[in-house]
Amino acid sequence: MKIKGSVIFITGGASGIGKALALESHAQGAKAIIMADINTKNAQLVAKNVGGLPLECDVTNFENVSSCVNLVEEKYGQIDIYFSNAGIGIGDDPHWTAYDHSDVEWHKGLSVNLMSHVYGARAVVPKMLSRGRGAFIITASAAGLLTQIGDTIYTASKYAAVGFADSLAITHGDQGLEVGLICPEGVATPLTENIKGGAQDLGGVKTTTEAAKAILKGVEEGRYFITTHENTETYLKAKADDYDNWVGGMQKFRRNIIEANGGVPYILKVDNKNDKP
């Protein structure tokens, strides 16, 4: 799907990868760019830079997502590319266990990192299928393939996002729908700015601009599996070759990180949870 001339809808478009996608899409000649975010102030700032449309959008509410999609289609005729990009991190702190998160935390993580994709697809994919053309691009994470040490909810919800993307592509790929699965490793976003020294830094940290360029290149090439780092597929193949050995290796990796970080799997620079979209 070509970026130039396309109407592009981006959830989580006010910051991080979403903001970079908006800026880079504008540079590549997109017809219209919609920044859909709960952070309306930042969305408006991004919109000014790209001549786009900022929309207040709660991606965990289907009615809200559907209303935004309908508004955009009424204004521009159609949405060509829908970047389902909003995401959230919870973290295993303060106890660093994988089992004692509250139901509220689980619901929050799954609502943003999984159900937002479901709601976006429910709102826009039928319209794309009726035209026989459209792209639905899901920002999951390398954590959804390889596991993020120290963030159980993020990992589980991103694995689920990968599964949903696979199902969407397999079920509707023959009907003109282009599905993309984005699996970034470390990218310098509000989601990662407060955590250091963890598995997310292993392959190096890319800028959001670098990530956006790689993502848009993948979309234009019609690729399903889109990465930001060169070694993601290598790690995934190593996992598939010997799953038991991979789990053992990750356990050792976690021990090494904990030793390096003074007893925790990554360093929190601030006390609050990393809940920025």
C-alpha positions as CSV (number, residue, x, y, z in Angstrom):
1,M,0.0,0.0,0.0
2,K,1.5,3.3,-1.1
3,I,1.8,6.0,1.5
4,K,1.7,8.9,-1.0
5,G,-1.9,9.9,-1.6
6,S,-3.4,7.7,1.2
7,V,-5.7,8.6,4.0
8,I,-3.9,7.4,7.1
9,F,-5.5,6.8,10.5
10,I,-3.1,6.4,13.5
11,T,-4.1,5.5,17.0
12,G,-1.6,6.6,19.6
13,G,-0.7,9.2,17.1
14,A,0.2,11.9,19.7
15,S,3.6,10.5,20.7
16,G,6.2,7.8,20.1
17,I,6.1,5.6,17.1
18,G,2.6,7.0,16.2
19,K,3.8,10.5,16.1
20,A,6.8,9.5,14.0
21,L,4.5,7.6,11.6
22,A,2.5,10.8,11.2
23,L,5.5,13.0,10.5
24,E,7.1,10.5,8.1
25,S,3.8,9.8,6.3
26,H,3.4,13.6,5.8
27,A,7.0,13.7,4.4
28,Q,6.1,10.9,2.0
29,G,3.0,12.7,0.6
30,A,0.1,11.2,2.5
31,K,-3.2,12.8,1.4
32,A,-4.5,13.1,5.0
33,I,-3.3,12.0,8.4
34,I,-5.5,11.5,11.4
35,M,-4.0,11.4,14.9
36,A,-6.4,9.5,17.2
37,D,-5.3,9.7,20.8
38,I,-6.6,10.3,24.3
39,N,-3.9,12.9,24.6
40,T,-5.7,15.6,22.6
41,K,-3.2,18.3,23.4
42,N,-0.3,16.4,21.9
43,A,-2.4,15.2,19.0
44,Q,-3.2,18.8,18.1
45,L,0.5,19.7,18.2
46,V,1.3,16.8,15.8
47,A,-1.6,17.7,13.6
48,K,-0.3,21.2,13.1
49,N,3.0,19.8,11.9
50,V,1.4,17.6,9.3
51,G,-1.7,19.5,8.4
52,G,-3.7,16.6,9.9
53,L,-6.8,16.0,11.9
54,P,-6.6,15.4,15.6
55,L,-9.3,13.2,17.2
56,E,-9.9,12.4,20.8
57,C,-10.1,8.6,20.8
58,D,-10.3,6.0,23.6
59,V,-9.1,2.9,21.8
60,T,-10.6,0.7,24.6
61,N,-14.1,1.9,23.7
62,F,-15.6,0.4,20.5
63,E,-18.3,3.1,20.2
64,N,-15.6,5.8,20.4
65,V,-13.4,4.1,17.8
66,S,-16.3,3.5,15.5
67,S,-17.4,7.1,15.7
68,C,-13.9,8.3,14.9
69,V,-13.7,6.0,11.9
70,N,-17.1,7.1,10.6
71,L,-16.2,10.7,11.0
72,V,-13.0,10.3,9.0
73,E,-14.7,8.3,6.2
74,E,-17.4,11.0,5.9
75,K,-14.8,13.7,5.6
76,Y,-12.3,11.9,3.4
77,G,-14.3,9.2,1.7
78,Q,-12.3,6.3,3.0
79,I,-9.4,5.2,5.3
80,D,-6.7,3.6,3.2
81,I,-4.3,2.6,6.0
82,Y,-5.3,2.1,9.7
83,F,-2.3,2.0,12.0
84,S,-3.6,0.3,15.2
85,N,-0.6,1.6,17.2
86,A,-1.7,2.6,20.7
87,G,0.0,0.6,23.4
88,I,0.7,0.5,27.2
89,G,3.3,-1.1,29.5
90,I,2.4,-2.1,33.1
91,G,5.6,-3.7,34.6
92,D,6.1,-6.4,37.1
93,D,7.3,-4.1,39.9
94,P,7.3,-3.8,42.8
95,H,7.4,-7.5,43.6
96,W,8.8,-8.7,40.2
97,T,6.5,-11.7,40.0
98,A,4.5,-13.0,37.0
99,Y,1.4,-13.9,39.0
100,D,0.3,-11.1,41.4
101,H,-1.0,-8.4,39.1
102,S,-4.5,-7.1,39.9
103,D,-7.5,-7.8,37.7
104,V,-7.6,-4.0,37.1
105,E,-4.0,-4.1,35.7
106,W,-4.7,-7.1,33.5
107,H,-7.9,-5.6,32.2
108,K,-6.1,-2.3,31.4
109,G,-3.2,-4.0,29.6
110,L,-5.4,-6.3,27.6
111,S,-7.9,-3.5,26.7
112,V,-5.2,-1.4,25.2
113,N,-2.8,-3.9,23.8
114,L,-5.3,-6.4,22.4
115,M,-8.9,-5.2,22.3
116,S,-7.9,-1.9,20.7
117,H,-6.9,-3.9,17.6
118,V,-10.1,-5.9,17.7
119,Y,-12.2,-2.7,18.0
120,G,-10.3,-1.0,15.2
121,A,-10.7,-4.0,12.9
122,R,-14.4,-4.2,13.8
123,A,-14.9,-0.6,12.9
124,V,-12.8,-0.3,9.7
125,V,-12.1,-3.7,8.1
126,P,-15.7,-4.3,6.9
127,K,-15.5,-1.0,5.0
128,M,-12.1,-2.0,3.5
129,L,-13.4,-5.4,2.5
130,S,-16.5,-3.8,0.8
131,R,-14.1,-1.8,-1.4
132,G,-11.7,-4.7,-1.9
133,R,-8.8,-2.6,-0.7
134,G,-7.2,-1.4,2.5
135,A,-4.4,-1.9,5.0
136,F,-4.8,-2.7,8.7
137,I,-1.4,-2.5,10.5
138,I,-1.0,-3.7,14.1
139,T,1.8,-2.5,16.3
140,A,2.5,-5.5,18.5
141,S,6.1,-6.0,19.8
142,A,9.1,-8.3,19.7
143,A,7.9,-9.0,23.2
144,G,4.9,-10.8,21.6
145,L,7.4,-13.1,19.9
146,L,10.3,-13.3,22.4
147,T,8.9,-12.1,25.8
148,Q,9.7,-8.9,27.7
149,I,11.5,-9.8,30.9
150,G,9.9,-7.8,33.8
151,D,6.6,-7.1,32.1
152,T,4.2,-10.1,32.2
153,I,1.1,-8.2,31.2
154,Y,2.8,-6.5,28.3
155,T,4.2,-9.8,27.1
156,A,1.0,-11.7,27.3
157,S,-1.1,-9.0,25.6
158,K,1.4,-8.6,22.8
159,Y,1.5,-12.4,22.2
160,A,-2.3,-12.1,21.9
161,A,-2.0,-9.2,19.5
162,V,0.3,-11.3,17.3
163,G,-2.3,-14.1,17.3
164,F,-5.1,-11.7,16.3
165,A,-3.0,-10.2,13.5
166,D,-2.2,-13.7,12.2
167,S,-5.9,-14.6,12.2
168,L,-6.9,-11.3,10.5
169,A,-4.3,-11.9,7.8
170,I,-5.1,-15.5,7.2
171,T,-8.9,-15.0,7.2
172,H,-9.1,-11.8,5.1
173,G,-5.9,-11.6,3.2
174,D,-7.5,-13.1,0.1
175,Q,-10.2,-10.4,0.2
176,G,-8.0,-7.4,-0.6
177,L,-7.1,-6.6,3.0
178,E,-3.4,-6.0,3.6
179,V,-2.5,-6.8,7.2
180,G,0.8,-5.8,8.7
181,L,2.3,-7.0,12.0
182,I,4.9,-4.6,13.5
183,C,7.2,-6.2,16.1
184,P,9.6,-3.5,17.2
185,E,12.5,-4.1,19.7
186,G,13.8,-1.2,21.6
187,V,12.6,2.2,20.3
188,A,13.0,5.5,22.2
189,T,9.3,6.2,23.0
190,P,7.4,7.4,26.1
191,L,6.8,3.7,26.8
192,T,10.5,3.0,27.2
193,E,11.9,6.3,28.4
194,N,11.6,5.4,32.1
195,I,13.1,1.9,31.9
196,K,16.7,1.1,31.3
197,G,19.1,-1.9,31.5
198,G,16.5,-4.5,30.5
199,A,15.9,-6.9,27.6
200,Q,14.4,-4.1,25.5
201,D,17.9,-2.6,25.1
202,L,19.5,-5.8,24.0
203,G,19.5,-5.1,20.2
204,G,20.1,-1.3,20.6
205,V,17.6,1.4,20.8
206,K,16.3,2.9,17.6
207,T,14.9,6.4,17.3
208,T,11.2,6.7,16.5
209,T,12.1,8.2,13.1
210,E,14.2,5.1,12.3
211,A,11.4,2.9,13.3
212,A,8.8,4.8,11.3
213,K,10.9,4.7,8.2
214,A,11.3,0.9,8.5
215,I,7.6,0.4,9.2
216,L,6.4,2.5,6.2
217,K,8.9,0.8,4.0
218,G,7.4,-2.6,5.0
219,V,3.9,-1.3,4.4
220,E,4.7,-0.1,0.9
221,E,6.4,-3.4,0.1
222,G,3.2,-5.2,1.3
223,R,5.1,-7.2,3.9
224,Y,3.2,-8.8,6.7
225,F,6.0,-9.2,9.3
226,I,7.6,-5.8,9.8
227,T,10.6,-5.4,12.2
228,T,12.7,-2.4,13.3
229,H,15.8,-4.4,14.2
230,E,17.9,-6.7,12.1
231,N,18.2,-9.6,14.5
232,T,14.5,-10.1,15.5
233,E,14.0,-12.9,13.0
234,T,17.3,-14.5,14.0
235,Y,16.1,-14.6,17.6
236,L,12.7,-16.0,16.6
237,K,14.3,-18.8,14.5
238,A,16.6,-19.7,17.5
239,K,13.5,-19.9,19.7
240,A,11.7,-22.1,17.2
241,D,14.7,-24.4,16.7
242,D,14.9,-25.3,20.4
243,Y,12.1,-23.9,22.6
244,D,13.4,-25.6,25.8
245,N,16.9,-24.2,25.2
246,W,15.5,-20.8,24.5
247,V,13.5,-20.7,27.8
248,G,16.6,-21.8,29.7
249,G,18.6,-19.1,27.9
250,M,16.1,-16.4,28.8
251,Q,16.2,-17.5,32.4
252,K,20.0,-17.1,32.4
253,F,19.6,-13.7,30.6
254,R,17.2,-12.6,33.3
255,R,19.7,-13.6,36.1
256,N,22.4,-11.6,34.3
257,I,20.2,-8.6,34.0
258,I,19.2,-8.8,37.7
259,E,22.9,-9.0,38.7
260,A,23.8,-6.1,36.5
261,N,20.9,-3.9,37.8
262,G,21.3,-4.6,41.5
263,G,18.5,-7.0,42.0
264,V,15.8,-6.0,39.4
265,P,15.3,-7.0,35.7
266,Y,15.3,-3.4,34.6
267,I,15.9,0.0,36.2
268,L,12.9,2.3,36.8
269,K,13.9,5.9,36.4
270,V,10.6,7.1,37.9
271,D,8.1,5.6,40.4
272,N,5.0,5.6,38.1
273,K,4.0,2.8,35.9
274,N,4.8,3.1,32.2
275,D,1.3,3.7,31.0
276,K,1.8,6.3,28.3
277,P,0.3,5.2,24.9
